[in-house]
Amino acid sequence: MIFTAQVKVMPLKELLDPQGKAVMGGLANLGLNGIKDVRIGKNITLQVEADSADAAAQIAEEAAKKLLANQVMEMFEVEIK
Amino acid sequence: MIFTAQVKVMPLKELLDPQGKAVMGGLANLGLNGIKDVRIGKNITLQVEADSADAAAQIAEEAAKKLLANQVMEMFEVEIK
């Protein structure tokens, strides 16, 4: 069975996010002053072939740990849909 | 009041995602053969100052349309948390 797994990878809260800071500056230049903070991460959608949702979550988590996220600088969340 | 808006930006389904294809190759090389497709987009978290959740959603949507997403190649979804 094919499951859709969504992996969100975000920079850790303790770390600066220079890309987010740059986008925040751009938004302020466009007149969007209500935006006080921007953080940018990745959103990865995987199509996983597995016997159960739990098995699919395990495969997605392994993929995140081994390749998708750098756990020194990023945290990740896996969600099966 | 400060609302947290999450903007997901993904490449349109009709378009190739070469970054996703490269990651899928990497995952296969790591022995994760159960993963049949990978698509990579952005996950952007905004802290929005607004009077209501609806107003915050409107600001986040404007930000997505004006700067965060390229609607020729990408689709976006806004969620207020």
Backbone of each chain as nested JSON, in Angstrom:
{
  "chains": [
    {"id": "A", "residues": [
      {"number": 1, "name": "MET", "atoms": {"N": [0.845, -1.199, 0.0], "CA": [0.0, 0.0, 0.0], "C": [0.881, 1.249, 0.0]}},
      {"number": 2, "name": "ILE", "atoms": {"N": [0.41, 2.267, -0.673], "CA": [1.208, 3.498, -0.745], "C": [0.654, 4.524, 0.258]}},
      {"number": 3, "name": "PHE", "atoms": {"N": [1.511, 5.02, 1.115], "CA": [1.141, 6.069, 2.064], "C": [1.865, 7.36, 1.693]}},
      {"number": 4, "name": "THR", "atoms": {"N": [1.215, 8.483, 1.986], "CA": [1.866, 9.774, 1.78], "C": [2.404, 10.253, 3.13]}},
      {"number": 5, "name": "ALA", "atoms": {"N": [3.706, 10.45, 3.183], "CA": [4.32, 10.943, 4.418], "C": [4.799, 12.362, 4.18]}},
      {"number": 6, "name": "GLN", "atoms": {"N": [4.498, 13.22, 5.143], "CA": [4.967, 14.591, 5.029], "C": [6.039, 14.82, 6.088]}},
      {"number": 7, "name": "VAL", "atoms": {"N": [7.206, 15.241, 5.652], "CA": [8.306, 15.513, 6.581], "C": [8.557, 17.014, 6.565]}},
      {"number": 8, "name": "LYS", "atoms": {"N": [8.396, 17.643, 7.734], "CA": [8.701, 19.07, 7.859], "C": [10.057, 19.198, 8.506]}},
      {"number": 9, "name": "VAL", "atoms": {"N": [10.94, 19.933, 7.879], "CA": [12.278, 20.149, 8.429], "C": [12.433, 21.643, 8.69]}},
      {"number": 10, "name": "MET", "atoms": {"N": [12.671, 22.018, 9.957], "CA": [12.8, 23.446, 10.292], "C": [14.117, 23.693, 11.022]}},
      {"number": 11, "name": "PRO", "atoms": {"N": [14.712, 24.881, 10.831], "CA": [15.915, 25.205, 11.608], "C": [15.573, 25.236, 13.1]}},
      {"number": 12, "name": "LEU", "atoms": {"N": [16.493, 24.781, 13.936], "CA": [16.251, 24.777, 15.38], "C": [15.973, 26.19, 15.884]}},
      {"number": 13, "name": "LYS", "atoms": {"N": [15.091, 26.292, 16.889], "CA": [14.69, 27.598, 17.415], "C": [15.874, 28.402, 17.952]}},
      {"number": 14, "name": "GLU", "atoms": {"N": [16.879, 27.697, 18.476], "CA": [18.009, 28.376, 19.107], "C": [18.918, 29.031, 18.072]}},
      {"number": 15, "name": "LEU", "atoms": {"N": [18.777, 28.642, 16.806], "CA": [19.718, 29.114, 15.795], "C": [19.13, 30.256, 14.978]}},
      {"number": 16, "name": "LEU", "atoms": {"N": [20.005, 31.125, 14.5], "CA": [19.589, 32.166, 13.571], "C": [19.15, 31.537, 12.257]}},
      {"number": 17, "name": "ASP", "atoms": {"N": [18.225, 32.207, 11.568], "CA": [17.796, 31.739, 10.251], "C": [17.984, 32.903, 9.276]}},
      {"number": 18, "name": "PRO", "atoms": {"N": [19.173, 33.023, 8.691], "CA": [19.476, 34.201, 7.849], "C": [18.542, 34.314, 6.638]}},
      {"number": 19, "name": "GLN", "atoms": {"N": [18.118, 33.165, 6.084], "CA": [17.192, 33.19, 4.951], "C": [15.856, 33.806, 5.386]}},
      {"number": 20, "name": "GLY", "atoms": {"N": [15.396, 33.405, 6.565], "CA": [14.152, 33.966, 7.095], "C": [14.273, 35.462, 7.355]}},
      {"number": 21, "name": "LYS", "atoms": {"N": [15.423, 35.873, 7.897], "CA": [15.638, 37.301, 8.166], "C": [15.603, 38.095, 6.857]}},
      {"number": 22, "name": "ALA", "atoms": {"N": [16.216, 37.554, 5.813], "CA": [16.238, 38.244, 4.519], "C": [14.821, 38.384, 3.964]}},
      {"number": 23, "name": "VAL", "atoms": {"N": [14.023, 37.306, 4.081], "CA": [12.644, 37.351, 3.58], "C": [11.834, 38.359, 4.402]}},
      {"number": 24, "name": "MET", "atoms": {"N": [12.079, 38.41, 5.715], "CA": [11.347, 39.371, 6.548], "C": [11.633, 40.797, 6.079]}},
      {"number": 25, "name": "GLY", "atoms": {"N": [12.914, 41.069, 5.751], "CA": [13.26, 42.387, 5.208], "C": [12.524, 42.67, 3.91]}},
      {"number": 26, "name": "GLY", "atoms": {"N": [12.445, 41.655, 3.05], "CA": [11.736, 41.815, 1.784], "C": [10.26, 42.1, 1.989]}},
      {"number": 27, "name": "LEU", "atoms": {"N": [9.652, 41.407, 2.942], "CA": [8.226, 41.622, 3.213], "C": [7.989, 43.03, 3.76]}},
      {"number": 28, "name": "ALA", "atoms": {"N": [8.891, 43.509, 4.629], "CA": [8.757, 44.872, 5.163], "C": [8.864, 45.884, 4.02]}},
      {"number": 29, "name": "ASN", "atoms": {"N": [9.788, 45.639, 3.08], "CA": [9.924, 46.536, 1.917], "C": [8.668, 46.55, 1.055]}},
      {"number": 30, "name": "LEU", "atoms": {"N": [7.932, 45.443, 1.056], "CA": [6.681, 45.374, 0.288], "C": [5.513, 45.986, 1.057]}},
      {"number": 31, "name": "GLY", "atoms": {"N": [5.764, 46.469, 2.267], "CA": [4.702, 47.122, 3.041], "C": [3.966, 46.186, 3.978]}},
      {"number": 32, "name": "LEU", "atoms": {"N": [4.438, 44.938, 4.106], "CA": [3.772, 43.996, 5.025], "C": [4.447, 44.091, 6.39]}},
      {"number": 33, "name": "ASN", "atoms": {"N": [4.021, 45.113, 7.159], "CA": [4.718, 45.374, 8.419], "C": [4.201, 44.537, 9.585]}},
      {"number": 34, "name": "GLY", "atoms": {"N": [3.087, 43.849, 9.381], "CA": [2.535, 43.044, 10.474], "C": [3.317, 41.77, 10.743]}},
      {"number": 35, "name": "ILE", "atoms": {"N": [4.285, 41.448, 9.881], "CA": [4.999, 40.182, 10.04], "C": [6.254, 40.399, 10.872]}},
      {"number": 36, "name": "LYS", "atoms": {"N": [6.284, 39.745, 12.039], "CA": [7.327, 40.016, 13.033], "C": [8.471, 39.021, 12.991]}},
      {"number": 37, "name": "ASP", "atoms": {"N": [8.239, 37.853, 12.441], "CA": [9.334, 36.881, 12.362], "C": [9.036, 35.894, 11.233]}},
      {"number": 38, "name": "VAL", "atoms": {"N": [10.091, 35.457, 10.576], "CA": [9.954, 34.489, 9.482], "C": [11.012, 33.41, 9.687]}},
      {"number": 39, "name": "ARG", "atoms": {"N": [10.585, 32.174, 9.629], "CA": [11.547, 31.065, 9.634], "C": [11.226, 30.154, 8.453]}},
      {"number": 40, "name": "ILE", "atoms": {"N": [12.275, 29.739, 7.755], "CA": [12.075, 28.979, 6.529], "C": [12.702, 27.6, 6.651]}},
      {"number": 41, "name": "GLY", "atoms": {"N": [11.908, 26.59, 6.361], "CA": [12.412, 25.225, 6.366], "C": [11.945, 24.508, 5.117]}},
      {"number": 42, "name": "LYS", "atoms": {"N": [12.047, 23.188, 5.149], "CA": [11.652, 22.399, 3.981], "C": [10.397, 21.598, 4.293]}},
      {"number": 43, "name": "ASN", "atoms": {"N": [9.642, 21.339, 3.267], "CA": [8.464, 20.501, 3.381], "C": [8.632, 19.404, 2.33]}},
      {"number": 44, "name": "ILE", "atoms": {"N": [8.778, 18.171, 2.781], "CA": [9.102, 17.082, 1.866], "C": [7.962, 16.068, 1.888]}},
      {"number": 45, "name": "THR", "atoms": {"N": [7.432, 15.762, 0.722], "CA": [6.352, 14.773, 0.625], "C": [6.918, 13.497, 0.033]}},
      {"number": 46, "name": "LEU", "atoms": {"N": [6.75, 12.404, 0.764], "CA": [7.255, 11.103, 0.306], "C": [6.072, 10.182, 0.001]}},
      {"number": 47, "name": "GLN", "atoms": {"N": [6.16, 9.416, -1.081], "CA": [5.205, 8.325, -1.326], "C": [5.905, 7.055, -0.876]}},
      {"number": 48, "name": "VAL", "atoms": {"N": [5.392, 6.463, 0.204], "CA": [6.079, 5.321, 0.815], "C": [5.251, 4.062, 0.633]}},
      {"number": 49, "name": "GLU", "atoms": {"N": [5.894, 3.001, 0.131], "CA": [5.216, 1.711, 0.009], "C": [5.488, 0.925, 1.282]}},
      {"number": 50, "name": "ALA", "atoms": {"N": [4.426, 0.584, 2.012], "CA": [4.596, -0.132, 3.278], "C": [3.312, -0.879, 3.595]}},
      {"number": 51, "name": "ASP", "atoms": {"N": [3.414, -1.821, 4.567], "CA": [2.243, -2.63, 4.912], "C": [1.259, -1.877, 5.792]}},
      {"number": 52, "name": "SER", "atoms": {"N": [1.759, -0.949, 6.595], "CA": [0.876, -0.232, 7.511], "C": [1.363, 1.208, 7.646]}},
      {"number": 53, "name": "ALA", "atoms": {"N": [0.506, 2.057, 8.195], "CA": [0.874, 3.449, 8.395], "C": [2.076, 3.562, 9.332]}},
      {"number": 54, "name": "ASP", "atoms": {"N": [2.125, 2.678, 10.344], "CA": [3.246, 2.707, 11.283], "C": [4.563, 2.39, 10.578]}},
      {"number": 55, "name": "ALA", "atoms": {"N": [4.532, 1.373, 9.71], "CA": [5.746, 1.004, 8.975], "C": [6.165, 2.15, 8.066]}},
      {"number": 56, "name": "ALA", "atoms": {"N": [5.185, 2.815, 7.435], "CA": [5.499, 3.938, 6.56], "C": [6.137, 5.072, 7.365]}},
      {"number": 57, "name": "ALA", "atoms": {"N": [5.601, 5.323, 8.563], "CA": [6.157, 6.392, 9.409], "C": [7.601, 6.074, 9.772]}},
      {"number": 58, "name": "GLN", "atoms": {"N": [7.861, 4.778, 10.025], "CA": [9.222, 4.372, 10.395], "C": [10.201, 4.594, 9.229]}},
      {"number": 59, "name": "ILE", "atoms": {"N": [9.759, 4.246, 8.023], "CA": [10.619, 4.445, 6.847], "C": [10.874, 5.946, 6.636]}},
      {"number": 60, "name": "ALA", "atoms": {"N": [9.813, 6.75, 6.767], "CA": [9.967, 8.197, 6.563], "C": [10.909, 8.794, 7.605]}},
      {"number": 61, "name": "GLU", "atoms": {"N": [10.794, 8.291, 8.85], "CA": [11.664, 8.803, 9.914], "C": [13.122, 8.436, 9.638]}},
      {"number": 62, "name": "GLU", "atoms": {"N": [13.339, 7.214, 9.165], "CA": [14.703, 6.785, 8.834], "C": [15.269, 7.674, 7.718]}},
      {"number": 63, "name": "ALA", "atoms": {"N": [14.424, 7.951, 6.703], "CA": [14.868, 8.818, 5.601], "C": [15.228, 10.201, 6.125]}},
      {"number": 64, "name": "ALA", "atoms": {"N": [14.403, 10.72, 7.049], "CA": [14.664, 12.058, 7.589], "C": [15.981, 12.078, 8.348]}},
      {"number": 65, "name": "LYS", "atoms": {"N": [16.2, 11.03, 9.169], "CA": [17.426, 10.987, 9.984], "C": [18.662, 10.818, 9.122]}},
      {"number": 66, "name": "LYS", "atoms": {"N": [18.549, 9.969, 8.08], "CA": [19.74, 9.645, 7.288], "C": [20.066, 10.692, 6.245]}},
      {"number": 67, "name": "LEU", "atoms": {"N": [19.032, 11.369, 5.703], "CA": [19.322, 12.241, 4.567], "C": [18.611, 13.598, 4.594]}},
      {"number": 68, "name": "LEU", "atoms": {"N": [17.337, 13.601, 4.988], "CA": [16.546, 14.82, 4.748], "C": [16.869, 15.947, 5.72]}},
      {"number": 69, "name": "ALA", "atoms": {"N": [17.161, 15.598, 6.976], "CA": [17.409, 16.639, 7.981], "C": [18.815, 16.521, 8.527]}},
      {"number": 70, "name": "ASN", "atoms": {"N": [19.429, 17.637, 8.811], "CA": [20.708, 17.688, 9.504], "C": [20.382, 17.989, 10.958]}},
      {"number": 71, "name": "GLN", "atoms": {"N": [20.435, 16.95, 11.809], "CA": [19.924, 17.116, 13.17], "C": [20.781, 18.013, 14.055]}},
      {"number": 72, "name": "VAL", "atoms": {"N": [21.948, 18.398, 13.579], "CA": [22.746, 19.374, 14.332], "C": [22.074, 20.746, 14.262]}},
      {"number": 73, "name": "MET", "atoms": {"N": [21.469, 21.043, 13.126], "CA": [20.915, 22.379, 12.912], "C": [19.41, 22.404, 12.694]}},
      {"number": 74, "name": "GLU", "atoms": {"N": [18.815, 21.23, 12.497], "CA": [17.404, 21.198, 12.114], "C": [16.635, 20.172, 12.936]}},
      {"number": 75, "name": "MET", "atoms": {"N": [15.347, 20.426, 13.096], "CA": [14.462, 19.426, 13.701], "C": [13.475, 18.977, 12.62]}},
      {"number": 76, "name": "PHE", "atoms": {"N": [12.929, 17.784, 12.786], "CA": [11.947, 17.344, 11.791], "C": [10.725, 16.728, 12.453]}},
      {"number": 77, "name": "GLU", "atoms": {"N": [9.645, 16.729, 11.725], "CA": [8.379, 16.112, 12.151], "C": [7.867, 15.264, 10.996]}},
      {"number": 78, "name": "VAL", "atoms": {"N": [7.398, 14.057, 11.299], "CA": [6.847, 13.181, 10.263], "C": [5.348, 13.046, 10.499]}},
      {"number": 79, "name": "GLU", "atoms": {"N": [4.583, 13.156, 9.439], "CA": [3.139, 12.989, 9.541], "C": [2.691, 12.096, 8.385]}},
      {"number": 80, "name": "ILE", "atoms": {"N": [1.879, 11.079, 8.699], "CA": [1.351, 10.202, 7.639], "C": [-0.062, 10.661, 7.308]}},
      {"number": 81, "name": "LYS", "atoms": {"N": [-0.357, 10.77, 6.022], "CA": [-1.687, 11.275, 5.623], "C": [-2.504, 10.192, 4.946]}}
    ]},
    {"id": "B", "residues": [
      {"number": 1, "name": "MET", "atoms": {"N": [-2.434, 41.092, 18.69], "CA": [-2.2, 39.685, 19.021], "C": [-1.294, 39.055, 17.959]}},
      {"number": 2, "name": "ILE", "atoms": {"N": [-0.465, 38.144, 18.412], "CA": [0.464, 37.496, 17.475], "C": [-0.071, 36.105, 17.1]}},
      {"number": 3, "name": "PHE", "atoms": {"N": [-0.22, 35.866, 15.815], "CA": [-0.639, 34.551, 15.33], "C": [0.532, 33.889, 14.599]}},
      {"number": 4, "name": "THR", "atoms": {"N": [0.566, 32.563, 14.663], "CA": [1.569, 31.819, 13.898], "C": [0.908, 31.299, 12.626]}},
      {"number": 5, "name": "ALA", "atoms": {"N": [1.441, 31.73, 11.501], "CA": [0.908, 31.269, 10.221], "C": [1.929, 30.351, 9.587]}},
      {"number": 6, "name": "GLN", "atoms": {"N": [1.438, 29.219, 9.063], "CA": [2.335, 28.308, 8.382], "C": [1.983, 28.319, 6.893]}},
      {"number": 7, "name": "VAL", "atoms": {"N": [2.963, 28.618, 6.085], "CA": [2.755, 28.648, 4.634], "C": [3.561, 27.504, 4.026]}},
      {"number": 8, "name": "LYS", "atoms": {"N": [2.841, 26.587, 3.375], "CA": [3.509, 25.479, 2.677], "C": [3.556, 25.83, 1.211]}},
      {"number": 9, "name": "VAL", "atoms": {"N": [4.729, 25.782, 0.627], "CA": [4.888, 26.075, -0.798], "C": [5.43, 24.81, -1.465]}},
      {"number": 10, "name": "MET", "atoms": {"N": [4.676, 24.261, -2.415], "CA": [5.103, 23.022, -3.082], "C": [5.135, 23.225, -4.596]}},
      {"number": 11, "name": "PRO", "atoms": {"N": [6.051, 22.549, -5.287], "CA": [6.046, 22.622, -6.761], "C": [4.727, 22.047, -7.29]}},
      {"number": 12, "name": "LEU", "atoms": {"N": [4.189, 22.63, -8.341], "CA": [2.936, 22.135, -8.923], "C": [3.076, 20.673, -9.349]}},
      {"number": 13, "name": "LYS", "atoms": {"N": [1.983, 19.919, -9.192], "CA": [2.006, 18.469, -9.503], "C": [2.409, 18.205, -10.953]}},
      {"number": 14, "name": "GLU", "atoms": {"N": [2.034, 19.114, -11.839], "CA": [2.261, 18.901, -13.264], "C": [3.74, 19.051, -13.632]}},
      {"number": 15, "name": "LEU", "atoms": {"N": [4.53, 19.651, -12.747], "CA": [5.914, 19.958, -13.095], "C": [6.879, 18.942, -12.5]}},
      {"number": 16, "name": "LEU", "atoms": {"N": [7.979, 18.739, -13.172], "CA": [9.064, 17.919, -12.633], "C": [9.657, 18.602, -11.41]}},
      {"number": 17, "name": "ASP", "atoms": {"N": [10.16, 17.785, -10.475], "CA": [10.846, 18.336, -9.307], "C": [12.239, 17.706, -9.259]}},
      {"number": 18, "name": "PRO", "atoms": {"N": [13.212, 18.307, -9.938], "CA": [14.536, 17.665, -10.05], "C": [15.212, 17.472, -8.688]}},
      {"number": 19, "name": "GLN", "atoms": {"N": [14.973, 18.4, -7.756], "CA": [15.553, 18.256, -6.413], "C": [14.985, 16.998, -5.733]}},
      {"number": 20, "name": "GLY", "atoms": {"N": [13.678, 16.804, -5.874], "CA": [13.043, 15.61, -5.31], "C": [13.569, 14.336, -5.948]}},
      {"number": 21, "name": "LYS", "atoms": {"N": [13.746, 14.365, -7.264], "CA": [14.28, 13.184, -7.966], "C": [15.684, 12.859, -7.461]}},
      {"number": 22, "name": "ALA", "atoms": {"N": [16.511, 13.885, -7.248], "CA": [17.874, 13.662, -6.759], "C": [17.84, 13.043, -5.366]}},
      {"number": 23, "name": "VAL", "atoms": {"N": [16.968, 13.544, -4.509], "CA": [16.87, 13.003, -3.153], "C": [16.365, 11.566, -3.195]}},
      {"number": 24, "name": "MET", "atoms": {"N": [15.432, 11.27, -4.106], "CA": [14.931, 9.901, -4.212], "C": [16.069, 8.964, -4.595]}},
      {"number": 25, "name": "GLY", "atoms": {"N": [16.94, 9.405, -5.513], "CA": [18.113, 8.597, -5.861], "C": [18.998, 8.372, -4.651]}},
      {"number": 26, "name": "GLY", "atoms": {"N": [19.206, 9.423, -3.865], "CA": [20.037, 9.303, -2.658], "C": [19.451, 8.318, -1.666]}},
      {"number": 27, "name": "LEU", "atoms": {"N": [18.132, 8.362, -1.493], "CA": [17.473, 7.451, -0.546], "C": [17.59, 6.008, -1.033]}},
      {"number": 28, "name": "ALA", "atoms": {"N": [17.465, 5.798, -2.349], "CA": [17.612, 4.438, -2.887], "C": [19.035, 3.947, -2.642]}},
      {"number": 29, "name": "ASN", "atoms": {"N": [20.026, 4.821, -2.815], "CA": [21.423, 4.435, -2.557], "C": [21.655, 4.075, -1.093]}},
      {"number": 30, "name": "LEU", "atoms": {"N": [20.856, 4.669, -0.191], "CA": [20.985, 4.358, 1.24], "C": [20.216, 3.086, 1.607]}},
      {"number": 31, "name": "GLY", "atoms": {"N": [19.569, 2.471, 0.631], "CA": [18.848, 1.228, 0.899], "C": [17.387, 1.42, 1.242]}},
      {"number": 32, "name": "LEU", "atoms": {"N": [16.879, 2.649, 1.145], "CA": [15.463, 2.896, 1.447], "C": [14.658, 2.759, 0.158]}},
      {"number": 33, "name": "ASN", "atoms": {"N": [14.347, 1.508, -0.174], "CA": [13.717, 1.257, -1.464], "C": [12.203, 1.413, -1.446]}},
      {"number": 34, "name": "GLY", "atoms": {"N": [11.626, 1.536, -0.262], "CA": [10.167, 1.665, -0.192], "C": [9.654, 3.025, -0.616]}},
      {"number": 35, "name": "ILE", "atoms": {"N": [10.561, 3.978, -0.855], "CA": [10.117, 5.343, -1.161], "C": [10.007, 5.516, -2.673]}},
      {"number": 36, "name": "LYS", "atoms": {"N": [8.783, 5.763, -3.14], "CA": [8.504, 5.747, -4.567], "C": [8.507, 7.13, -5.202]}},
      {"number": 37, "name": "ASP", "atoms": {"N": [8.315, 8.167, -4.422], "CA": [8.342, 9.511, -4.995], "C": [8.678, 10.513, -3.906]}},
      {"number": 38, "name": "VAL", "atoms": {"N": [9.412, 11.543, -4.279], "CA": [9.798, 12.594, -3.34], "C": [9.528, 13.937, -4.009]}},
      {"number": 39, "name": "ARG", "atoms": {"N": [8.85, 14.814, -3.3], "CA": [8.693, 16.191, -3.787], "C": [9.103, 17.129, -2.666]}},
      {"number": 40, "name": "ILE", "atoms": {"N": [9.86, 18.143, -3.024], "CA": [10.423, 19.026, -2.003], "C": [9.933, 20.446, -2.211]}},
      {"number": 41, "name": "GLY", "atoms": {"N": [9.391, 21.015, -1.156], "CA": [8.949, 22.402, -1.191], "C": [9.439, 23.129, 0.043]}},
      {"number": 42, "name": "LYS", "atoms": {"N": [8.842, 24.278, 0.298], "CA": [9.265, 25.072, 1.446], "C": [8.175, 25.085, 2.502]}},
      {"number": 43, "name": "ASN", "atoms": {"N": [8.605, 25.239, 3.732], "CA": [7.689, 25.375, 4.849], "C": [8.086, 26.659, 5.559]}},
      {"number": 44, "name": "ILE", "atoms": {"N": [7.208, 27.65, 5.541], "CA": [7.572, 28.968, 6.068], "C": [6.658, 29.295, 7.238]}},
      {"number": 45, "name": "THR", "atoms": {"N": [7.258, 29.615, 8.372], "CA": [6.482, 29.975, 9.554], "C": [6.575, 31.48, 9.745]}},
      {"number": 46, "name": "LEU", "atoms": {"N": [5.42, 32.132, 9.808], "CA": [5.384, 33.587, 9.994], "C": [4.769, 33.899, 11.356]}},
      {"number": 47, "name": "GLN", "atoms": {"N": [5.323, 34.879, 12.057], "CA": [4.665, 35.426, 13.24], "C": [3.978, 36.707, 12.78]}},
      {"number": 48, "name": "VAL", "atoms": {"N": [2.636, 36.697, 12.801], "CA": [1.873, 37.807, 12.228], "C": [1.126, 38.543, 13.331]}},
      {"number": 49, "name": "GLU", "atoms": {"N": [1.289, 39.862, 13.379], "CA": [0.538, 40.676, 14.338], "C": [-0.741, 41.113, 13.643]}},
      {"number": 50, "name": "ALA", "atoms": {"N": [-1.898, 40.719, 14.204], "CA": [-3.181, 41.065, 13.585], "C": [-4.265, 41.017, 14.653]}},
      {"number": 51, "name": "ASP", "atoms": {"N": [-5.428, 41.59, 14.322], "CA": [-6.53, 41.648, 15.288], "C": [-7.265, 40.316, 15.41]}},
      {"number": 52, "name": "SER", "atoms": {"N": [-7.27, 39.546, 14.325], "CA": [-8.007, 38.281, 14.365], "C": [-7.272, 37.252, 13.519]}},
      {"number": 53, "name": "ALA", "atoms": {"N": [-7.65, 35.997, 13.701], "CA": [-7.031, 34.928, 12.922], "C": [-7.294, 35.139, 11.428]}},
      {"number": 54, "name": "ASP", "atoms": {"N": [-8.483, 35.636, 11.088], "CA": [-8.806, 35.873, 9.677], "C": [-7.892, 36.941, 9.079]}},
      {"number": 55, "name": "ALA", "atoms": {"N": [-7.683, 38.022, 9.847], "CA": [-6.801, 39.09, 9.363], "C": [-5.378, 38.564, 9.186]}},
      {"number": 56, "name": "ALA", "atoms": {"N": [-4.937, 37.71, 10.132], "CA": [-3.587, 37.139, 10.036], "C": [-3.469, 36.263, 8.787]}},
      {"number": 57, "name": "ALA", "atoms": {"N": [-4.528, 35.482, 8.514], "CA": [-4.51, 34.614, 7.333], "C": [-4.416, 35.45, 6.06]}},
      {"number": 58, "name": "GLN", "atoms": {"N": [-5.117, 36.592, 6.063], "CA": [-5.089, 37.463, 4.888], "C": [-3.683, 38.035, 4.658]}},
      {"number": 59, "name": "ILE", "atoms": {"N": [-3.04, 38.465, 5.75], "CA": [-1.675, 38.999, 5.638], "C": [-0.72, 37.91, 5.133]}},
      {"number": 60, "name": "ALA", "atoms": {"N": [-0.855, 36.707, 5.693], "CA": [0.042, 35.606, 5.288], "C": [-0.179, 35.264, 3.815]}},
      {"number": 61, "name": "GLU", "atoms": {"N": [-1.446, 35.294, 3.381], "CA": [-1.745, 34.98, 1.987], "C": [-1.142, 36.039, 1.053]}},
      {"number": 62, "name": "GLU", "atoms": {"N": [-1.25, 37.298, 1.466], "CA": [-0.66, 38.376, 0.656], "C": [0.861, 38.186, 0.563]}},
      {"number": 63, "name": "ALA", "atoms": {"N": [1.484, 37.836, 1.691], "CA": [2.936, 37.606, 1.694], "C": [3.299, 36.464, 0.745]}},
      {"number": 64, "name": "ALA", "atoms": {"N": [2.482, 35.395, 0.775], "CA": [2.756, 34.242, -0.086], "C": [2.641, 34.636, -1.552]}},
      {"number": 65, "name": "LYS", "atoms": {"N": [1.577, 35.397, -1.882], "CA": [1.369, 35.776, -3.278], "C": [2.441, 36.725, -3.777]}},
      {"number": 66, "name": "LYS", "atoms": {"N": [2.862, 37.675, -2.89], "CA": [3.787, 38.705, -3.341], "C": [5.238, 38.255, -3.335]}},
      {"number": 67, "name": "LEU", "atoms": {"N": [5.597, 37.35, -2.424], "CA": [7.025, 37.055, -2.281], "C": [7.35, 35.574, -2.084]}},
      {"number": 68, "name": "LEU", "atoms": {"N": [6.554, 34.864, -1.264], "CA": [7.011, 33.543, -0.826], "C": [6.864, 32.473, -1.911]}},
      {"number": 69, "name": "ALA", "atoms": {"N": [5.802, 32.573, -2.717], "CA": [5.561, 31.541, -3.727], "C": [5.596, 32.155, -5.12]}},
      {"number": 70, "name": "ASN", "atoms": {"N": [6.104, 31.385, -6.057], "CA": [6.056, 31.758, -7.463], "C": [4.9, 30.97, -8.07]}},
      {"number": 71, "name": "GLN", "atoms": {"N": [3.76, 31.633, -8.267], "CA": [2.553, 30.891, -8.624], "C": [2.569, 30.294, -10.034]}},
      {"number": 72, "name": "VAL", "atoms": {"N": [3.574, 30.64, -10.818], "CA": [3.713, 29.988, -12.123], "C": [4.153, 28.525, -11.931]}},
      {"number": 73, "name": "MET", "atoms": {"N": [4.983, 28.305, -10.912], "CA": [5.561, 26.972, -10.718], "C": [5.188, 26.318, -9.394]}},
      {"number": 74, "name": "GLU", "atoms": {"N": [4.578, 27.088, -8.509], "CA": [4.345, 26.563, -7.163], "C": [2.917, 26.842, -6.71]}},
      {"number": 75, "name": "MET", "atoms": {"N": [2.425, 25.998, -5.811], "CA": [1.149, 26.266, -5.156], "C": [1.438, 26.479, -3.667]}},
      {"number": 76, "name": "PHE", "atoms": {"N": [0.541, 27.198, -2.997], "CA": [0.78, 27.385, -1.563], "C": [-0.504, 27.181, -0.772]}},
      {"number": 77, "name": "GLU", "atoms": {"N": [-0.316, 26.855, 0.502], "CA": [-1.417, 26.692, 1.455], "C": [-1.07, 27.48, 2.708]}},
      {"number": 78, "name": "VAL", "atoms": {"N": [-2.047, 28.194, 3.248], "CA": [-1.825, 28.957, 4.484], "C": [-2.649, 28.327, 5.599]}},
      {"number": 79, "name": "GLU", "atoms": {"N": [-2.023, 28.157, 6.75], "CA": [-2.723, 27.614, 7.917], "C": [-2.361, 28.475, 9.121]}},
      {"number": 80, "name": "ILE", "atoms": {"N": [-3.38, 28.875, 9.888], "CA": [-3.122, 29.659, 11.104], "C": [-3.171, 28.723, 12.3]}},
      {"number": 81, "name": "LYS", "atoms": {"N": [-2.184, 28.829, 13.174], "CA": [-2.141, 27.904, 14.334], "C": [-2.403, 28.647, 15.635]}}
    ]}
  ]
}
